[in-house]
Structure formats: structure tokens, C-alpha cells
Amino acid sequence: MNSLLKFNRALTIAVATLLLMLLAVQTVAFDGELQGEVQDAWLTGKAETVLALNEHLNVYSIAVRVRNAEVRLSGDVASELDKVLAEELVKGISG
């Protein structure tokens, strides 16, 4: 049952991220770059999704904040290893 809840949570976040990405694509500036707040929302969705899809992290205990394309994580994790894992996962996001 726990794995089903994790799957449902990950699926919900993935769908929300897809919707944000579709919105971002429709609001692309003439020069092809995403505008500030839309880019931040897009990065937030990507970061939350990559964290949610990792079975070792509790995405509900990690807050993701993005401002001017700079991602900040805060919250509680079980170990230093989980902290490093979360940081590395988010560093791997393009955008």
C-alpha cells in the first residue's frame, strides 16, 4: 500500500509539472527564453518531481523555493546522505 501511495503522489506531481511545462511553453518570450516567474514555476515543478520520484526521500519534508532561477531547499531529512542526495538530484536539473 505504501508503494501505491508513493506512486500516486509521484504521478500527481508529474502531471502538475507537465501542466506547468505546457504553460511555460505557451508563454515563451519572442527570443525563446522563459520569462522570470514562469521559469521559476517550471524549475519548482521539476525540482519537486525529481525529489518525489526518489524513494529514499520524503518530499513532504523538503520545501523547494525558486527565485530568479536559483533553487533553495529547506526542511528535514533523515541523514546527511539524504541531504546530499536531494542537493545532487536538484543540481542535475537543466534550466
Residue, then its C-alpha position, 0 to 999 in steps of 0.5 A: m500500500n505504501s508503494l501505491l501511495k508513493f506512486n500516486r503522489a509521484l504521478t500527481i506531481a508529474v502531471a502538475t509539472l507537465l501542466l506547468m511545462l505546457l504553460a511555460v511553453q505557451t508563454v515563451a518570450f519572442d527570443g525563446e527564453l522563459q520569462g522570470e516567474v514562469q521559469d521559476a514555476w517550471l524549475t519548482g515543478k521539476a525540482e519537486t518531481v525529481l525529489a518525489l520520484n526518489e524513494h529514499l526521500n520524503v518530499y513532504s519534508i523538503a520545501v523547494r523555493v525558486r527565485n530568479a532561477e536559483v533553487r533553495l531547499s529547506g526542511d528535514v531529512a533523515s541523514e546527511l546522505d539524504k541531504v546530499l542526495a536531494e542537493e545532487l538530484v536538484k543540481g542535475i536539473s537543466g534550466 
